[in-house]
Amino acid sequence: MFSPDFFVGEFAQRLREFSKEQGDANVRVEVITLTGERIDALLLRTLQTGARISTRESRLVFVPYPSIAYIEVAALEDHRIAGFRLSTSSE
């Protein structure tokens, strides 16, 4: 199960490593829910009970951690597209 610690620790480190392996490419992150919804995350903030996600479609979505099935990361080949950002929140 996902948690705030996962996003701050292991996930953040692996994102940096993946970006570096891809020539410091911007990355695209999609959060896939248990129902199959794919959320194209531009900014993810960790909260105690879930993730608050700002999307490329200008939506703000809250996803409880137990509802996250998996996360997909891809390198962006077009560097004009803004890359994913991860931040933590004490809210």
N, CA, C and O atoms as a MOPAC input file, in Angstrom:
PM7 MOZYME 1SCF
protein

 N      0.84300 1    -1.18100 1     0.00000 1
 C      0.00000 1     0.00000 1     0.00000 1
 C      0.88700 1     1.24400 1     0.00000 1
 O      1.96400 1     1.26400 1     0.59700 1
 N      0.41200 1     2.26300 1    -0.67600 1
 C      1.15800 1     3.52000 1    -0.76100 1
 C      0.95500 1     4.33900 1     0.51500 1
 O     -0.03600 1     4.17100 1     1.22600 1
 N      1.91300 1     5.22800 1     0.78800 1
 C      1.87400 1     6.06900 1     1.97900 1
 C      2.68600 1     7.33400 1     1.69600 1
 O      3.40000 1     7.39600 1     0.69500 1
 N      2.58500 1     8.35100 1     2.57300 1
 C      3.40000 1     9.55600 1     2.36900 1
 C      4.89300 1     9.21800 1     2.34400 1
 O      5.64500 1     9.79800 1     1.56000 1
 N      5.32400 1     8.29200 1     3.18800 1
 C      6.74400 1     7.93300 1     3.24400 1
 C      7.24100 1     7.36300 1     1.91800 1
 O      8.37600 1     7.62800 1     1.52200 1
 N      6.40900 1     6.58800 1     1.23000 1
 C      6.80100 1     6.02300 1    -0.05900 1
 C      7.12500 1     7.14100 1    -1.05600 1
 O      8.14800 1     7.08500 1    -1.73800 1
 N      6.25400 1     8.15700 1    -1.14000 1
 C      6.44300 1     9.21200 1    -2.13100 1
 C      7.63800 1    10.10000 1    -1.80600 1
 O      8.30400 1    10.59400 1    -2.71700 1
 N      7.91500 1    10.30600 1    -0.53800 1
 C      9.03600 1    11.15500 1    -0.14100 1
 C     10.35800 1    10.41300 1    -0.28600 1
 O     11.36600 1    11.01000 1    -0.66300 1
 N     10.36100 1     9.13700 1     0.00600 1
 C     11.60400 1     8.37500 1     0.02300 1
 C     11.91100 1     7.65600 1    -1.26600 1
 O     12.47600 1     8.23400 1    -2.19500 1
 N     11.53700 1     6.38800 1    -1.31900 1
 C     11.90500 1     5.50700 1    -2.42300 1
 C     11.43400 1     6.02300 1    -3.77900 1
 O     12.20400 1     6.02200 1    -4.74000 1
 N     10.19500 1     6.45900 1    -3.86900 1
 C      9.65000 1     6.91900 1    -5.14600 1
 C     10.42100 1     8.12400 1    -5.67500 1
 O     10.80600 1     8.15200 1    -6.84400 1
 N     10.64700 1     9.11800 1    -4.82100 1
 C     11.38400 1    10.32000 1    -5.24100 1
 C     12.78800 1     9.96600 1    -5.72000 1
 O     13.25700 1    10.50200 1    -6.72400 1
 N     13.45300 1     9.07600 1    -5.01200 1
 C     14.80600 1     8.66700 1    -5.39800 1
 C     14.79900 1     7.94300 1    -6.74300 1
 O     15.64500 1     8.20900 1    -7.59700 1
 N     13.86100 1     7.04300 1    -6.92800 1
 C     13.79000 1     6.29800 1    -8.19100 1
 C     13.43500 1     7.20700 1    -9.35700 1
 O     13.90700 1     6.99100 1   -10.47300 1
 N     12.60800 1     8.22200 1    -9.11600 1
 C     12.30300 1     9.19600 1   -10.18000 1
 C     13.56400 1     9.93200 1   -10.61800 1
 O     13.80900 1    10.09600 1   -11.81300 1
 N     14.35300 1    10.36900 1    -9.66200 1
 C     15.60300 1    11.06500 1    -9.98800 1
 C     16.53300 1    10.15300 1   -10.77200 1
 O     17.12900 1    10.58100 1   -11.76100 1
 N     16.66500 1     8.90600 1   -10.34500 1
 C     17.52800 1     7.95500 1   -11.03200 1
 C     17.03700 1     7.69200 1   -12.45400 1
 O     17.83400 1     7.66000 1   -13.39200 1
 N     15.72300 1     7.50500 1   -12.61500 1
 C     15.15000 1     7.24600 1   -13.92600 1
 C     15.38500 1     8.43000 1   -14.86900 1
 O     15.77300 1     8.24400 1   -16.02200 1
 N     15.15000 1     9.63700 1   -14.37500 1
 C     15.36900 1    10.83300 1   -15.18500 1
 C     16.82400 1    10.93200 1   -15.62700 1
 O     17.11300 1    11.22500 1   -16.78800 1
 N     17.73000 1    10.68500 1   -14.69600 1
 C     19.16100 1    10.74600 1   -15.00700 1
 C     19.54700 1     9.69600 1   -16.05000 1
 O     20.31100 1     9.98400 1   -16.97100 1
 N     19.02000 1     8.48300 1   -15.90600 1
 C     19.29400 1     7.41200 1   -16.86400 1
 C     18.79600 1     7.75900 1   -18.26300 1
 O     19.32800 1     7.27100 1   -19.26000 1
 N     17.77400 1     8.60100 1   -18.32600 1
 C     17.19200 1     9.00300 1   -19.60600 1
 C     17.78500 1    10.33000 1   -20.10500 1
 O     17.16400 1    11.01600 1   -20.91800 1
 N     18.96700 1    10.68800 1   -19.62900 1
 C     19.61800 1    11.92500 1   -20.06900 1
 C     19.01400 1    13.16000 1   -19.44000 1
 O     18.87800 1    14.19100 1   -20.09800 1
 N     18.64800 1    13.06700 1   -18.16300 1
 C     18.01700 1    14.16200 1   -17.42600 1
 C     16.70800 1    14.61800 1   -18.06700 1
 O     16.39400 1    15.80800 1   -18.09100 1
 N     15.96400 1    13.66400 1   -18.57600 1
 C     14.68000 1    13.95200 1   -19.22100 1
 C     13.62900 1    14.34000 1   -18.18800 1
 O     13.67700 1    13.90500 1   -17.03700 1
 N     12.67400 1    15.17200 1   -18.62300 1
 C     11.48200 1    15.39400 1   -17.81800 1
 C     10.71800 1    14.08000 1   -17.79200 1
 O     10.83500 1    13.27500 1   -18.71600 1
 N      9.94200 1    13.85800 1   -16.74800 1
 C      9.18000 1    12.61800 1   -16.65900 1
 C      7.68400 1    12.89700 1   -16.58200 1
 O      7.23800 1    13.94600 1   -16.11700 1
 N      6.93700 1    11.91700 1   -17.05700 1
 C      5.48500 1    11.94100 1   -16.97300 1
 C      5.09500 1    10.87100 1   -15.96700 1
 O      5.60500 1     9.75200 1   -16.01700 1
 N      4.18700 1    11.21400 1   -15.04700 1
 C      3.74100 1    10.28000 1   -14.02100 1
 C      2.22800 1    10.13800 1   -14.12400 1
 O      1.49300 1    11.12500 1   -14.10400 1
 N      1.78000 1     8.89800 1   -14.23500 1
 C      0.35000 1     8.62100 1   -14.22200 1
 C      0.04100 1     7.77400 1   -12.99900 1
 O      0.69600 1     6.76400 1   -12.74400 1
 N     -0.96300 1     8.19900 1   -12.25100 1
 C     -1.45100 1     7.44700 1   -11.10600 1
 C     -2.65900 1     6.66100 1   -11.59600 1
 O     -3.61600 1     7.24200 1   -12.10700 1
 N     -2.61600 1     5.34900 1   -11.44200 1
 C     -3.71100 1     4.50700 1   -11.89000 1
 C     -4.43600 1     3.98500 1   -10.64900 1
 O     -3.83100 1     3.40300 1    -9.74900 1
 N     -5.74800 1     4.21400 1   -10.63200 1
 C     -6.55300 1     3.82200 1    -9.48200 1
 C     -7.02400 1     2.37100 1    -9.62200 1
 O     -6.89000 1     1.76700 1   -10.68700 1
 N     -7.56600 1     1.83100 1    -8.55900 1
 C     -8.10200 1     0.46500 1    -8.58300 1
 C     -9.23100 1     0.30500 1    -9.58900 1
 O     -9.47300 1    -0.79600 1   -10.08300 1
 N     -9.92600 1     1.40000 1    -9.89600 1
 C    -11.01600 1     1.33900 1   -10.88500 1
 C    -10.51200 1     1.51600 1   -12.31200 1
 O    -11.30200 1     1.47300 1   -13.25500 1
 N     -9.21000 1     1.71500 1   -12.48100 1
 C     -8.63000 1     1.83700 1   -13.82000 1
 C     -8.49000 1     3.25600 1   -14.33300 1
 O     -8.01600 1     3.46200 1   -15.45000 1
 N     -8.89200 1     4.24100 1   -13.53800 1
 C     -8.73900 1     5.62900 1   -13.97700 1
 C     -7.25000 1     5.98700 1   -14.02500 1
 O     -6.50100 1     5.69200 1   -13.09400 1
 N     -6.84100 1     6.61900 1   -15.10900 1
 C     -5.45100 1     7.04700 1   -15.28600 1
 C     -5.41200 1     8.55900 1   -15.07600 1
 O     -6.05500 1     9.30900 1   -15.81000 1
 N     -4.66000 1     9.00100 1   -14.07600 1
 C     -4.57200 1    10.41700 1   -13.74000 1
 C     -3.17600 1    10.90100 1   -14.11000 1
 O     -2.18400 1    10.49000 1   -13.50900 1
 N     -3.11200 1    11.78400 1   -15.11200 1
 C     -1.84300 1    12.34000 1   -15.58800 1
 C     -1.42500 1    13.45400 1   -14.62700 1
 O     -1.91800 1    14.57900 1   -14.71600 1
 N     -0.51900 1    13.13200 1   -13.71500 1
 C     -0.14200 1    14.03600 1   -12.63600 1
 C      0.93300 1    15.02600 1   -13.07700 1
 O      1.95800 1    14.63400 1   -13.63400 1
 N      0.69400 1    16.28900 1   -12.82800 1
 C      1.70800 1    17.31300 1   -13.04300 1
 C      2.39900 1    17.63300 1   -11.72000 1
 O      3.60800 1    17.85900 1   -11.68000 1
 N      1.61700 1    17.65100 1   -10.63400 1
 C      2.14900 1    17.90500 1    -9.28900 1
 C      1.41700 1    16.99500 1    -8.31900 1
 O      0.19000 1    16.90700 1    -8.34500 1
 N      2.16700 1    16.32400 1    -7.47100 1
 C      1.58200 1    15.43900 1    -6.46900 1
 C      2.02300 1    15.91400 1    -5.09700 1
 O      3.21600 1    16.05500 1    -4.83000 1
 N      1.05100 1    16.15900 1    -4.23100 1
 C      1.32900 1    16.52800 1    -2.84000 1
 C      0.87500 1    15.38300 1    -1.95000 1
 O     -0.22900 1    14.85700 1    -2.09700 1
 N      1.74400 1    15.01100 1    -1.03100 1
 C      1.38700 1    13.93400 1    -0.11700 1
 C      0.69800 1    14.50000 1     1.11400 1
 O      1.14600 1    15.48800 1     1.69600 1
 N     -0.38600 1    13.86500 1     1.49700 1
 C     -1.11200 1    14.19200 1     2.71400 1
 C     -1.13600 1    12.93700 1     3.57200 1
 O     -0.68000 1    11.88300 1     3.13100 1
 N     -1.64700 1    13.02800 1     4.75600 1
 C     -1.67600 1    11.85900 1     5.64300 1
 C     -2.53600 1    10.73100 1     5.09500 1
 O     -2.18700 1     9.55900 1     5.23600 1
 N     -3.66300 1    11.07600 1     4.46800 1
 C     -4.61900 1    10.05100 1     4.05500 1
 C     -4.62400 1     9.75200 1     2.55900 1
 O     -5.26900 1     8.79900 1     2.12200 1
 N     -3.91900 1    10.54800 1     1.77700 1
 C     -3.93200 1    10.32300 1     0.33400 1
 C     -3.08900 1    11.33100 1    -0.40400 1
 O     -2.37300 1    12.13100 1     0.19800 1
 N     -3.18500 1    11.28100 1    -1.72000 1
 C     -2.41500 1    12.17300 1    -2.58600 1
 C     -3.33200 1    13.21600 1    -3.20600 1
 O     -4.41700 1    12.90300 1    -3.69500 1
 N     -2.87700 1    14.45500 1    -3.17700 1
 C     -3.59000 1    15.53600 1    -3.85500 1
 C     -2.84000 1    15.77400 1    -5.15800 1
 O     -1.66100 1    16.12800 1    -5.14500 1
 N     -3.52300 1    15.58100 1    -6.28000 1
 C     -2.87600 1    15.59900 1    -7.58400 1
 C     -3.41900 1    16.73600 1    -8.42900 1
 O     -4.62600 1    16.84600 1    -8.64200 1
 N     -2.50500 1    17.59200 1    -8.91500 1
 C     -2.85000 1    18.59100 1    -9.92800 1
 C     -2.52700 1    17.94700 1   -11.26600 1
 O     -1.42600 1    17.43100 1   -11.46100 1
 N     -3.48400 1    17.97500 1   -12.18800 1
 C     -3.31700 1    17.27700 1   -13.45700 1
 C     -2.97300 1    18.23700 1   -14.58800 1
 O     -3.10600 1    19.45300 1   -14.45100 1
 N     -2.53000 1    17.67400 1   -15.70100 1
 C     -2.25700 1    18.46800 1   -16.90600 1
 C     -3.53200 1    19.07000 1   -17.48300 1
 O     -3.47400 1    20.03700 1   -18.24300 1
 N     -4.69000 1    18.50000 1   -17.12400 1
 C     -5.97900 1    19.00600 1   -17.61300 1
 C     -6.55700 1    20.06400 1   -16.67500 1
 O     -7.74300 1    20.38400 1   -16.74900 1
 N     -5.71600 1    20.60200 1   -15.79300 1
 C     -6.12300 1    21.63200 1   -14.82700 1
 C     -7.21400 1    21.14200 1   -13.87500 1
 O     -8.13600 1    21.88400 1   -13.53700 1
 N     -7.09900 1    19.89400 1   -13.45400 1
 C     -8.00200 1    19.35000 1   -12.44400 1
 C     -7.22000 1    19.17600 1   -11.15400 1
 O     -6.00000 1    19.01400 1   -11.17300 1
 N     -7.92200 1    19.20800 1   -10.04600 1
 C     -7.35100 1    18.89600 1    -8.74300 1
 C     -8.07900 1    17.66000 1    -8.24800 1
 O     -9.29900 1    17.67700 1    -8.08200 1
 N     -7.33000 1    16.57900 1    -8.01000 1
 C     -7.92500 1    15.29700 1    -7.65000 1
 C     -7.30700 1    14.81700 1    -6.34500 1
 O     -6.09200 1    14.89500 1    -6.16100 1
 N     -8.14400 1    14.32100 1    -5.44000 1
 C     -7.65600 1    13.69400 1    -4.21900 1
 C     -7.87400 1    12.19400 1    -4.35200 1
 O     -8.98600 1    11.75000 1    -4.63700 1
 N     -6.82200 1    11.41200 1    -4.14800 1
 C     -6.91700 1     9.95300 1    -4.23400 1
 C     -6.41600 1     9.36200 1    -2.91500 1
 O     -5.24200 1     9.51900 1    -2.58200 1
 N     -7.28500 1     8.68600 1    -2.16100 1
 C     -6.82600 1     8.01600 1    -0.93900 1
 C     -5.78000 1     6.95400 1    -1.30300 1
 O     -5.90200 1     6.29100 1    -2.33300 1
 N     -4.76900 1     6.79600 1    -0.47100 1
 C     -3.70300 1     5.82400 1    -0.76200 1
 C     -4.22400 1     4.42000 1    -1.07300 1
 O     -3.71400 1     3.78700 1    -1.99800 1
 N     -5.22500 1     3.90300 1    -0.33500 1
 C     -5.69900 1     2.54900 1    -0.64400 1
 C     -6.33600 1     2.43200 1    -2.04200 1
 O     -6.50000 1     1.31900 1    -2.54300 1
 N     -6.69400 1     3.54900 1    -2.67200 1
 C     -7.31000 1     3.52600 1    -4.00200 1
 C     -6.29400 1     3.53500 1    -5.13600 1
 O     -6.66900 1     3.38800 1    -6.29900 1
 N     -5.00900 1     3.70700 1    -4.81700 1
 C     -3.98200 1     3.73000 1    -5.84900 1
 C     -3.53200 1     2.30000 1    -6.13900 1
 O     -3.04300 1     1.60000 1    -5.25300 1
 N     -3.70700 1     1.87400 1    -7.40100 1
 C     -3.29800 1     0.52600 1    -7.80200 1
 C     -1.80900 1     0.50500 1    -8.13400 1
 O     -1.06800 1    -0.34300 1    -7.63900 1
 N     -1.37900 1     1.44300 1    -8.97400 1
 C      0.03400 1     1.53600 1    -9.32400 1
 C      0.33000 1     2.88100 1    -9.95300 1
 O     -0.57600 1     3.66900 1   -10.22600 1
 N      1.61200 1     3.13500 1   -10.18000 1
 C      2.07400 1     4.40200 1   -10.74700 1
 C      2.95000 1     4.08500 1   -11.94100 1
 O      3.83100 1     3.22800 1   -11.87200 1
 N      2.70200 1     4.78000 1   -13.02700 1
 C      3.47400 1     4.57400 1   -14.24600 1
 C      4.30800 1     5.82000 1   -14.53000 1
 O      3.79700 1     6.93900 1   -14.48400 1
 N      5.59300 1     5.62100 1   -14.82300 1
 C      6.51400 1     6.72500 1   -15.09100 1
 C      7.09400 1     6.53900 1   -16.48000 1
 O      7.47600 1     5.43000 1   -16.85400 1
 N      7.16300 1     7.62100 1   -17.24600 1
 C      7.74400 1     7.57300 1   -18.58700 1
 C      8.57600 1     8.83200 1   -18.81300 1
 O      8.28700 1     9.89000 1   -18.25300 1
 N      9.60200 1     8.70600 1   -19.63400 1
 C     10.41500 1     9.86800 1   -20.00500 1
 C      9.67500 1    10.64800 1   -21.08200 1
 O      9.06700 1    10.06500 1   -21.97900 1
 N      9.73300 1    11.97200 1   -20.98300 1
 C      9.13100 1    12.83400 1   -21.99900 1
 C     10.18500 1    13.18600 1   -23.03700 1
 O     11.25700 1    13.68900 1   -22.69900 1
 N      9.87900 1    12.92500 1   -24.28400 1
 C     10.84200 1    13.23600 1   -25.33700 1
 C     10.75700 1    14.70200 1   -25.76000 1
 O     11.74300 1    15.27000 1   -26.22900 1
 N      9.59100 1    15.30900 1   -25.59800 1
 C      9.41500 1    16.72000 1   -25.94000 1
 C      9.72700 1    17.54100 1   -24.69000 1
 O      8.93400 1    17.56200 1   -23.74900 1
 N     10.86100 1    18.20600 1   -24.67400 1
 C     11.29100 1    18.94500 1   -23.47900 1
 C     10.49900 1    20.23100 1   -23.24200 1
 O     10.68500 1    20.89100 1   -22.22000 1
 N      9.61900 1    20.58900 1   -24.17900 1
 C      8.78400 1    21.76600 1   -23.97700 1
 C      7.62100 1    21.47700 1   -23.03100 1
 O      6.99500 1    22.39600 1   -22.50500 1
 N      7.34200 1    20.19600 1   -22.82200 1
 C      6.25800 1    19.79300 1   -21.93500 1
 C      6.77300 1    19.80000 1   -20.49900 1
 O      7.83300 1    19.24800 1   -20.20200 1
 N      6.02000 1    20.42300 1   -19.63400 1
 C      6.43400 1    20.49400 1   -18.22300 1
 C      6.52400 1    19.10500 1   -17.62200 1
 O      5.65400 1    18.26200 1   -17.84000 1
 N      7.58400 1    18.87700 1   -16.86500 1
 C      7.77300 1    17.59100 1   -16.19600 1
 C      7.04600 1    17.52800 1   -14.87300 1
 O      6.65300 1    18.55200 1   -14.31400 1
 N      6.87300 1    16.33700 1   -14.38400 1
 C      6.21100 1    16.06200 1   -13.11200 1
 C      7.00000 1    16.65600 1   -11.95000 1
 O      8.23100 1    16.66700 1   -11.95700 1
 N      6.26600 1    17.15300 1   -10.94700 1
 C      6.89800 1    17.66600 1    -9.72700 1
 C      6.27900 1    16.95300 1    -8.53500 1
 O      5.08100 1    16.66800 1    -8.51900 1
 N      7.09500 1    16.67500 1    -7.55800 1
 C      6.64000 1    15.99900 1    -6.34100 1
 C      6.91900 1    16.92100 1    -5.17000 1
 O      8.03700 1    17.41100 1    -5.01000 1
 N      5.89700 1    17.16000 1    -4.34500 1
 C      6.15900 1    17.95900 1    -3.14800 1
 C      5.44800 1    17.30900 1    -1.97800 1
 O      4.51400 1    16.52800 1    -2.15600 1
 N      5.89500 1    17.63500 1    -0.79800 1
 C      5.26400 1    17.09400 1     0.40600 1
 C      4.52100 1    18.21100 1     1.10800 1
 O      4.84900 1    19.38800 1     0.95400 1
 N      3.53600 1    17.83700 1     1.86600 1
 C      2.71500 1    18.81600 1     2.58300 1
 C      2.51100 1    18.32300 1     4.00300 1
 O      2.41600 1    17.11900 1     4.24100 1
 N      2.44400 1    19.24000 1     4.93500 1
 C      2.19000 1    18.86000 1     6.32900 1
 C      0.72400 1    19.03000 1     6.69300 1
 O      0.36800 1    18.98700 1     7.87000 1
 N     -0.12700 1    19.22400 1     5.69500 1
 C     -1.55600 1    19.40000 1     5.94900 1
 C     -2.19800 1    18.12300 1     6.40800 1
 O     -3.40100 1    18.09500 1     6.66700 1

